[in-house]
Amino acid sequence: MGRLSHHRGPLSLVLLGVAFLAILGACSAPQTTFDPRSDTADNIHTLYILVIVVSGAVGAVVLLVMGYLLFRFRARPGVPARQIHGNSKLEVAWTLGPILLLIMVGVPTVFGIVGAARAPSADAILITVTAHQWWWEVDYEGLGPDGGSLATANEIHIPVGREVAIHLESDDVIHSFWVPALIGKVDAVPNHPNDLPVFTATEIGSFYGQCAEFCGAAHALMRFRVIVEPLADFERWVSALQTPPPPPDQGTFVASGQAIFISSCSRCHTVFGTPAAGKAGPDLTLFGERLTLGAGIMDNTPENVEAWVTDLRAIKPIPEGLLGGRADREAMPTFAGTLSKDEIAAVTAYIQSQTID
């Protein structure tokens, strides 16, 4: 009985470890760095694998050699443990070995860094992403009407197989732009613009991104999506953003929602081609086409939009007085006490009607 109790502790640890690995195996990982979907992410992944293999091999060799030495030179009855001093061959080996390993890891890393610093090609898509507390402003250089910029927010559309260059800025504090499937993490620093490495997406899909630098109370709720699509779909999306939407039919529920939106929301939000031209909040042009709202934290459904318009702060906490009141003043107000449920439903119907025909 005593012997069984003696082995119960190690056995429990082994079973706990197996259960933990099984749980991890069942987890999904939408932001894993081990599933690259662009050329630059693939280069990063290759370096990861190289470092893991080299460090794993080093660890295995050290453990095997240490185990052999512990067994070979152990103290036994009548045989004292042997002590070895001043072995020149061992000293040379453990000096040259790490140097060679560092070269194996360092040379590919240097080439990867140099390659990531290359300038974008002449036909690259040029995008400026400005980080705010807590959402992302997106501007496409030269794709707007009359050659100006094309504005959207919280979702970035890019064509598959086309080079993309993203320029990062911050409007308030330090943020960090990270889409592990497409590109590594780069900080957005106030008054110090940064450029992401140029990359080319290799697969169509919707890829998760988020702010990876603590930036305040709603940091964890500052997400976004990168939509990689065929070139024809991307050009169709660009064309729709460049085209003023037709006015809704007078007397309809959507028309009443537009009137309420312009009177209550246009100070902060823009819908291209309408009197709504505010810049304090996200651009809502083609909002009905977006997958999410609230900077990627909720699915874009009528129920979620109504809840967001009714009481934003119940979903995304924004402390009063933050940054001397600046963020609080610019945050969207709560409309629960100023708009009726029907009016909020009408506003929802209007902004969700902004889609590609």
C-alpha positions in Angstrom: 0.0 0.0 0.0 2.8 2.4 0.9 4.5 1.6 -2.4 1.3 2.4 -4.4 1.0 5.8 -2.5 4.6 6.5 -3.3 4.0 6.3 -7.1 0.6 8.0 -7.1 2.1 11.5 -7.3 4.2 11.0 -10.4 1.4 9.1 -12.1 -1.1 11.9 -11.4 1.3 14.4 -12.9 1.7 12.3 -16.1 -2.1 11.9 -16.4 -2.6 15.6 -15.9 0.0 16.4 -18.6 -1.8 14.0 -21.0 -5.1 15.7 -20.3 -3.6 19.1 -20.8 -2.2 18.1 -24.2 -5.6 16.7 -25.2 -7.3 20.0 -24.3 -4.8 21.9 -26.3 -5.3 19.7 -29.2 -9.0 20.5 -29.2 -8.4 24.3 -29.2 -8.7 26.4 -32.3 -6.1 29.0 -33.1 -7.3 31.7 -35.5 -4.2 33.8 -34.8 -1.5 31.1 -35.0 1.9 32.0 -36.5 2.2 28.4 -37.7 -0.2 28.7 -40.6 1.2 31.3 -42.9 -0.9 32.7 -45.7 1.6 35.2 -47.3 5.1 35.2 -48.5 6.4 37.2 -45.6 4.6 35.2 -43.0 6.0 32.0 -44.7 9.5 33.4 -44.2 8.8 34.1 -40.6 7.5 30.6 -40.2 10.6 29.1 -41.8 12.8 30.9 -39.2 10.5 29.7 -36.4 10.9 26.1 -37.5 14.7 26.5 -37.9 15.0 27.9 -34.4 12.8 25.3 -32.9 14.7 22.4 -34.6 18.1 23.8 -33.7 17.2 24.5 -30.1 15.3 21.2 -29.7 18.4 19.3 -31.1 20.7 21.2 -28.7 18.4 20.4 -25.8 18.2 16.7 -26.7 22.0 16.4 -27.1 22.7 18.2 -23.8 20.2 15.9 -21.9 21.6 12.7 -23.6 25.2 13.7 -22.8 24.4 14.7 -19.3 22.5 11.4 -18.7 25.5 9.4 -20.1 28.0 11.3 -17.9 25.8 10.9 -14.8 25.6 7.1 -15.4 29.2 6.5 -16.7 31.0 8.4 -13.9 28.6 7.8 -11.1 29.8 6.7 -7.7 29.4 3.0 -7.0 30.4 0.7 -4.1 34.1 0.6 -4.1 34.4 3.0 -7.1 34.5 6.7 -6.4 33.1 9.3 -8.8 35.7 10.4 -11.3 36.5 14.1 -11.7 37.8 15.4 -15.1 39.6 18.7 -15.3 41.3 20.6 -18.1 40.1 18.6 -21.1 41.1 20.7 -24.1 39.1 18.8 -26.6 35.9 19.4 -24.6 36.6 23.0 -24.2 37.2 23.5 -27.9 34.0 21.5 -28.7 31.7 23.5 -26.4 33.2 26.8 -27.8 33.0 26.0 -31.5 29.6 24.2 -31.2 27.6 27.2 -30.0 29.4 29.4 -32.6 28.3 27.1 -35.4 24.8 27.0 -34.1 24.5 30.8 -33.9 25.7 31.0 -37.5 23.1 28.5 -38.6 20.4 30.6 -37.0 21.9 34.0 -37.5 22.6 34.0 -41.2 19.0 33.1 -42.4 17.7 35.7 -39.9 19.9 38.4 -41.3 18.8 37.5 -44.8 15.1 37.5 -43.7 15.5 41.0 -42.1 17.1 42.4 -45.2 14.4 40.9 -47.4 11.6 42.3 -45.2 13.1 45.8 -45.6 12.6 45.9 -49.4 10.7 48.7 -51.0 7.3 48.1 -52.4 6.9 47.5 -56.1 5.3 50.0 -58.5 2.0 48.2 -58.5 1.7 47.6 -54.8 -1.4 48.4 -52.9 -0.5 51.3 -50.5 -2.5 51.5 -47.3 -2.3 53.8 -44.3 -3.7 52.4 -41.1 -4.2 54.8 -38.2 -4.7 53.4 -34.8 -7.2 55.0 -32.4 -8.5 54.1 -29.0 -10.0 51.6 -29.9 -10.5 51.1 -33.6 -8.6 51.2 -36.9 -8.9 53.8 -39.6 -7.9 52.5 -43.1 -7.0 54.7 -46.1 -6.0 53.4 -49.5 -3.7 55.8 -51.3 -4.8 56.8 -54.8 -7.9 54.5 -55.0 -10.5 57.1 -54.0 -12.5 59.5 -56.2 -10.3 61.8 -58.3 -7.2 59.9 -57.3 -7.6 60.7 -53.6 -7.6 58.2 -50.7 -10.3 55.6 -50.1 -11.5 55.4 -46.5 -12.9 52.5 -44.5 -12.5 51.2 -41.0 -11.7 48.0 -39.0 -11.7 45.7 -42.1 -8.9 45.7 -44.7 -9.6 44.3 -48.2 -6.6 43.2 -50.3 -6.4 41.2 -53.5 -4.7 37.8 -53.4 -1.4 37.7 -55.2 -0.9 41.5 -55.1 1.9 43.1 -53.1 0.7 45.2 -50.2 2.5 47.9 -48.3 1.0 49.2 -45.0 2.0 52.4 -43.4 1.2 52.7 -39.6 0.3 55.7 -37.6 -1.2 56.3 -34.2 -3.6 59.1 -33.1 -3.1 58.7 -29.4 -1.0 56.1 -27.6 1.2 53.2 -28.7 -0.7 50.4 -30.4 0.5 47.4 -32.4 -0.7 46.0 -35.7 -0.6 42.1 -35.8 -2.1 39.7 -38.3 0.0 36.5 -37.7 -1.3 34.7 -40.8 -0.1 37.5 -43.0 2.5 39.7 -41.3 4.5 40.0 -38.0 3.8 42.5 -35.3 4.8 46.2 -35.8 4.0 49.1 -33.4 2.0 52.2 -34.2 3.7 54.9 -32.3 2.4 58.5 -31.9 4.5 61.0 -34.0 6.7 58.1 -35.3 5.2 56.4 -38.3 6.3 52.8 -39.1 6.0 50.7 -42.2 5.2 47.0 -42.1 7.3 44.7 -44.3 5.8 44.4 -47.8 3.8 41.2 -48.2 1.8 39.3 -50.8 -1.2 37.2 -49.6 -1.2 33.7 -51.1 -4.6 32.5 -50.1 -8.2 33.8 -50.2 -9.9 34.1 -46.8 -10.7 36.3 -43.8 -7.8 36.6 -41.3 -7.9 37.8 -37.7 -5.8 40.7 -36.5 -5.7 42.7 -33.3 -3.8 45.3 -31.4 -0.9 43.5 -29.7 0.3 46.4 -27.4 -1.6 47.3 -24.3 -3.4 50.6 -25.1 -6.0 51.1 -22.4 -9.2 49.7 -20.9 -10.6 48.3 -24.2 -7.3 47.0 -25.6 -8.5 43.4 -25.8 -11.5 44.7 -27.8 -9.5 46.4 -30.5 -9.5 43.8 -33.3 -9.9 43.8 -37.1 -10.1 41.6 -40.1 -8.1 41.4 -43.3 -10.2 40.1 -46.2 -8.1 38.6 -49.0 -10.2 38.2 -52.1 -9.9 37.7 -55.9 -8.7 40.8 -57.8 -12.2 41.2 -59.5 -14.0 41.2 -56.1 -11.5 43.7 -54.7 -12.0 46.1 -57.7 -15.7 45.7 -57.3 -15.5 46.7 -53.6 -13.3 49.7 -54.5 -15.7 50.8 -57.2 -18.6 50.6 -54.8 -16.8 52.7 -52.2 -16.1 55.4 -54.9 -19.8 55.5 -55.9 -22.3 57.6 -53.9 -25.2 55.3 -52.8 -28.6 56.0 -54.2 -31.0 57.7 -51.8 -33.5 55.5 -50.1 -37.1 55.6 -51.2 -38.9 58.4 -49.4 -41.4 57.3 -46.7 -39.6 54.0 -46.1 -38.2 52.7 -42.8 -34.7 53.0 -44.3 -35.3 56.7 -45.3 -36.4 57.6 -41.8 -33.2 55.8 -40.5 -31.1 57.9 -42.8 -32.7 61.1 -41.5 -32.1 60.1 -37.9 -28.5 59.0 -38.7 -27.7 62.4 -40.3 -29.1 64.4 -37.4 -27.6 62.2 -34.6 -24.5 60.5 -36.0 -23.1 62.6 -38.8 -20.9 64.7 -36.5 -18.7 61.7 -35.9 -19.3 59.3 -38.9 -19.1 59.4 -42.7 -21.2 57.7 -45.3 -19.7 58.7 -48.6 -22.0 60.6 -50.9 -24.3 61.8 -48.1 -24.3 64.8 -45.8 -22.7 62.6 -43.1 -19.0 63.5 -43.1 -17.8 63.3 -39.5 -14.2 62.2 -38.9 -14.1 61.5 -35.1 -15.4 57.9 -35.5 -15.1 55.1 -38.0 -16.2 55.6 -41.6 -19.4 53.7 -42.1 -19.5 53.6 -45.9 -20.6 50.1 -47.1 -21.1 49.2 -43.5 -23.6 46.5 -44.5 -20.8 44.6 -46.3 -18.6 44.3 -43.1 -18.4 41.0 -41.3 -18.1 42.6 -37.8 -18.7 45.8 -35.8 -17.1 47.4 -32.8 -13.6 46.9 -34.2 -14.1 43.2 -34.9 -15.6 42.2 -31.6 -19.2 41.3 -32.7 -20.8 39.8 -35.8 -22.6 42.4 -38.0 -26.2 41.4 -37.3 -29.2 43.7 -36.8 -29.5 42.6 -33.1 -25.8 43.4 -32.4 -26.0 46.7 -34.2 -29.1 47.8 -32.3 -27.4 46.8 -29.0 -24.3 48.8 -30.0 -26.2 51.9 -31.0 -28.4 51.7 -27.8 -25.5 51.5 -25.3 -22.0 51.2 -26.7 -20.4 51.4 -23.2 -22.2 48.3 -21.9 -20.3 46.4 -24.6 -17.0 48.2 -24.8 -15.9 50.0 -21.6 -14.6 53.5 -22.1 -13.6 55.1 -18.7 -14.6 58.7 -18.3 -11.8 61.2 -18.0 -9.3 59.0 -19.9 -6.4 61.0 -21.3 -7.8 64.2 -19.8 -11.2 63.5 -21.2 -10.2 63.4 -24.9 -11.2 59.7 -25.5 -14.4 60.2 -23.5 -15.5 63.2 -25.5 -14.8 61.5 -28.8 -16.5 58.2 -27.9 -19.9 57.5 -29.3 -22.7 58.5 -26.8 -25.3 56.2 -25.4 -28.6 56.6 -27.3 -30.8 54.6 -25.0 -32.2 57.9 -23.5 -32.4 60.0 -26.7 -33.7 57.6 -29.3 -36.6 55.2 -29.1 -36.3 51.5 -30.0 -38.0 52.1 -33.3 -35.6 54.9 -34.1 -32.6 52.8 -33.2 -34.0 50.0 -35.4 -34.4 52.5 -38.3 -30.8 53.7 -37.9 -29.7 50.0 -37.9 -31.7 49.3 -41.1 -30.2 52.3 -42.8 -26.5 51.6 -42.1 -26.9 47.9 -42.9 -28.5 48.9 -46.2 -25.2 50.3 -47.3 -24.1 47.3 -49.4 -22.8 46.6 -52.9 -25.7 46.3 -55.3 
